[in-house]
Amino acid sequence: MTTMTGRITGLDIDKRGDPWLTELAAIRHEFEERMAQLLPDSANGSDALATAMRAGTLGAGKRMRPLLLMLVARDLGCASPALVDIACAVEMVHAASLILDDMPCMDNAMLRRGQPTIHVQFGEDVAILASVALLSRAFGVLAEAPGIPPAVRARLVAKLAETVGTQGLVRGQFEDLRASGQRSEQEIATTNELKTGVLLGVSVDMAAILAETDDCVAESLRSFALAAGHAFQIRDDFQDDPANDTSVTGKDTGKDLGKATLTNVLGFEEAKKRLATHLDEADRYLTSAIGSKQRTRRFVDTLFGHGMDFRFARSPRAGAYDTHQVRH
């Protein structure tokens, strides 16, 4: 994959005179503006529910899923006016899932994207209601998005519903919470697919649906997303090391201690090899889907490092891993 010098940290895109990064910054700006418009007004903070929805959705983050959706669609030749709205709907689902994941009855996280989690800021009751409201709003956005043929809209709604439910995010979180200390590598990988891979998958699926591409391209994109999802989860496992600085990771560390994760089961060196394998697979499937087009490829490069070779080096601190400063 193409190497580049730009990086994304929080809301900032370091352009350095690169036309591609200027384009990416413009796409991101379009997305951020539209997301703010689609969310309910907080009435200057007096509406706690709306404020919580906006805090959980508009905070600093990579915007990996919506940007991936928009870039894949553009690489497929899609210029639908609904594109940014569909990307916003996917990010609303992602934000809702993070609010719920962080709850005391789930992962009991105190920090997300460098800020106190939503239940810490607003209380558990408001956090739950905000996540439900975000899920509802996501489907409302899909229903209202402009210029989508009825059959295509129905496929988009069905795909997003499948992603949220018992075949997707809900099942993944359930399996993760109920898992015993001893899990096979395949069981861990399946949970990772449901917790991380499905939202990457739905991003490329919805891009393919909107672009009305053929089944072979759609299948290659899905395989790309699953491979990238596995890579992202391993990278996330590395960042969970308790020796890492939360000001760098942007969220709590050490939450996976004692849990059956791939890094805990396989060890650092083998997990690093698996990471490289998944990135190679992602590159191969992406090439099969979009050929030499560069938007999606270069975006993935910003997420995982130069040439899709995301390298982790041991920190001088015992047990710590140096990672790119990109927040979940």
N, C-alpha and C positions, 0 to 999 in steps of 0.2 A: 504494500500500500504506500501511497505517497507520503513522504515525510514532510513535516511542517514545523514551524517554530511557534505557532500560536497556541494558546491554551485557554480553557474556560475555567474560571474560578468564581463560584457564586454567580452573580449577575454580570460580571465583567468579561468581555471578550477582548483579548489583547490583539489588536489588528496588525500592527507593525507593517503597514503599507501593503498587505496582502489582499488583493481583490476578493479572494474567496472568503477571507475572514470578515471583510466589509459586507459581503453578501450575507454571511451567517449572522452578523450583528443585526442587519436589517430584518431578516426573517425572525430572529428572536424578539426584536423590538415590536414587530407586528403581532407576534403571539402574546407578549406581555400586555400590550395595550388592549387587545381583544379580550383576554382573560379578565382583566380588571373591569371591563364593560359588562361582561356576562354574569359576574357575581353580584349578589345583592348589595346595595349601599349600606354602609355601616352606621349612617347618621352620626358621623364624627365620633364613632366609638360608643355611642349610647345604646346601640343594638348589639348586645353581646354575642348573639348567635351569628349575625352577619359578620361581625368583627372576627370571630373565631374561624369562620369559613374563609375569610380573606387572609387571615394570618397563616392558616394551614396550607393555603394554595399559592399565595403570592410571595412567600418568603424565598430567600436565595436558594438556588438549586441549579443543577446542570440542565434541567428540562430535556433530559435524554430522550424520553418517550415521545413527547410532542414534536421535537425537532427532528427526530428520526422519521416520524410519520410524514412530516412535511417535505423532508429532503428525499425520501424514497419516492413519494408521489411525484415530485418534480423530476427526478431521474427517470421516472416512467412516462414522462410527458404530460402529466396531469396538471391542469391550471384551473381547477374548479374553484369557484368563489367560496365553496363550503369548506375548503381544506383547513383553514385556520380554526374554524369552529369545531371541526372534528378533532383536531389536535387538542383543543381546550377541553373537550369532553373526556378524552383519554387522561389528561392530566388531572382533571377533577376526581376521576376514579382513583388515580394513583395517590392523590392527596388524602382522600378519604381512607384509603387502606393504611397510610402511614399514621394517621390520627388513631385509628383503631389498634394498629400494631403496638403503638407506644403506651397504650392504656395499662394501668396497674394489673389488671387481670390477664394481660397478654405479656408483653415484654417488659413492662414497668420501666420505661425509659424516661429520663429527665431532660434530655437534650436532643434536639433535632435541628440540623442546619445551623448550628451555632446559637440557637435560641431555646428557651424553655419549651418543652412540648406543649401541645394545646391543652391537655388536661391539667397541666401544671399552671398554665396561665389563666384558664377559664373555668376549671372544675370538670370533673368527670361527666356530669350530666350534660353540660354544654358541648363537651367534646364528642360524646356519642351522637347527640342531635345534629351537630355540625357535619359529622361524617355521613349521616343518613341524608341530610339536606344536599350535600355535595353529590352523592350518588344520584339522587332524584334530579338535580339540576343537570347532571351530565346527560341523562336520557332526554331531558327537555331540550337541551342544546341540539342533540342529534335530530330531534323531531322538527326543530325550527330552522335548521341550517339551510341556506338558500341553494336552489338550483340542482337538487339531487333527484334523479328519477325515482319514482316510488319503489320499484323493485330493488334498486341499489340501497335506498334508505332502509328498507326492511332488513336487508342483509347486514347492514352496519349495526342496526339496533340489536339484532340477534347475536352478532359476534361479540358485542360489548357485554350483553347479558350473560353469555356463556363464560366470558372472562371473569366476571365478578363472582359467579355462583359456585355451586358445589363441584363443578369441573375445573375451577380456576382458583382465584385468590382465596376464597373462603375455605376451600378444601386444603389448600397449601398451608394456611395459617393453622387450621385444625390439626393437620398431621404434624406440624412443627411443635405445637403445644402438647400434643398427646404422645409424642414419640418417647420411647424408652431410651435409656442411656446407650444401649447397644443397637445400632442400626447398620445395615449393610450399606456399602457404597452406592448401590442402585437405589435403595430407599431414600438416601440423602439426596441423590441426584434428582429423583422424582419430586421430592418436596421443593428443591431449588427451582425446578421447572415451573411448579405451580405458584411459588411465591415471587419469583423474579422473571422467569422466562415468559410467562403468559402475557404480561403487560408489554414486553418488547414484541412478543408475537402478535398481539392484537394491533400494535402500532403499524407493523408492516402489512398485516392482513387487511386493515382498513384502508391503507394506502393503495393496496392492490385492488380492493373492491371498488374504491372510488375511481381508480384509473381504468377499471374494467379490463384488467390484463388477463392473459391466459393462465390456465391452471399450472403449467410447468414453471412459469415465472413466480407465481404465488407460492408454490411449494418450495422453490429455492429460497425465497425470502423468508418463509417460515423456518426453514432449516438454519438459515443465517441467524435469525433472531434467537433461536434456541441455543445455538452455539455461543453467541455473544452473551446470552443470559447466564449460561454456566460460567463463562469467563468473569463476568461481572460479579457473580456470587462468590467466586473464589477470591477475587480482589477484595470484596467486602469482608470476607472472613479474615484476610490478612490485616485489614484496617481495624478489626475488633481487638487486636492484641492490646491488653491493658497498659502496656508500656507506651503506646502511642498517645500523643497529645490531643485531647479533645478539641483544642482550639484549631487544630489542623484537620481532624476528621470531621468536625462539626456535629458530632453526636457522641453518645456514651460509648465507652469501650469496655471490654471485658464482659459483655452481656452473654457471650457464647461459651464462657468457661464451664466445662463439664458437659457441654452439649455435644451431640454427635454431628460435627460438621466435617466437610471433606478435609480441611486443613488439620483438624484434630485427629481424624482417622488415618489419613495418609501420611501426615508429616509435611514439613515445609518444602523439602526438595521435590517430593513426588507431586505435591499440589502445584508447585511452580511449573513442573512439566505438563501437568494437565491443563493449566492455564494457557501455556503456549500451544498445546494441541487444539484447544477450543478456539483460540484466535486464528490458527491456520484454517480450521474448518469454516469459521465465519467468513474469512477472506475468500475461500474457494466458492462457497455458496453465493456470496454477494456478487462475485464476478460472473457466476452463472446467470444471475438474475438481471444485472444491469450492465454487464460488460465493462467497458472502460470509463463509463461515466463517473465523475469524481465527487459529486456533492456528498452522497452518503458515505463513501469511502473516507473522505477527508474528515468528516464529522466523527466517524468511529475512531479515526486516528487521534483526534483531540481527546477522546475519552480514555483510550487505552495506551496512548504513548506513540512515539515515532514508529512508523512501519508496523503498527499493530503489535509491537513487541513490548508489552508492558512489563518492565523488569522491576522486581522487588529486591532491594539490597538490605542486608542486615544492618541495623543501626548500631552505633557504638553502645547504646543501652541494651542490656541483655534481653533477648527475646523480642525486641521491637523490629518493625519493618518500616522502611522509608517508602512512602507512597506519594503519588501526585496529590496535590491539595485540591481535590475536587469533592464536593459534598453531595451526599445522597439526596 
